[in-house]
Amino acid sequence: MILGAILAGGQARRFGADKAAAQLDGVAMIDRIAAILRPQVDALVVVGRDWEGLVSVPDRPAPGLGPLGGLAGALAHAQAEGFTHLLTSGCDLPDLPADLLAALTPGPAAIAGQPLLGLWPATLAGTLANYLRGGGDQAMRSWIAHTGTRRVVLDGPLANINTQADLAAFLSRSP
């Protein structure tokens, strides 16, 4: 069983507003991502915040650890709920492939250049908790190297909405 998790606990300083709520053709970006992930997973959660229609999971061991805190919270939840794997995405990647899970199988695997897009065995929950307790580098790239996570290259680039200009550029290319 696969749990999907949208990591959405960041402060969006460069964006200047709530990225998850940014509108793409009248749909909040987080809802667009949820719609792409839902058919690929058995259940879906949001990590690091509340969002209507999604179960909320806290960062672990505490907020403010960036994406690794979100991943740790999602992995702990996945393992506690009996899921075997966790499929993750940030809340700012609006053009996820509909076959993301297939591209990342087998895990652990992450998309090259987009480390928030990953497939993680739930059994990594304890390993990540220990890594964070040990004071390891909190960058996703360091965690990926630590675990020997396989990097997957997609055919084309994915949009990553970090600024209002990124959003405008994405909207101008959307059909």
Order of alpha helices (4+ residues) and beta strands (2+ residues): beta-beta-beta-alpha-beta-beta-alpha-beta-alpha-beta-beta-alpha-alpha-beta-alpha
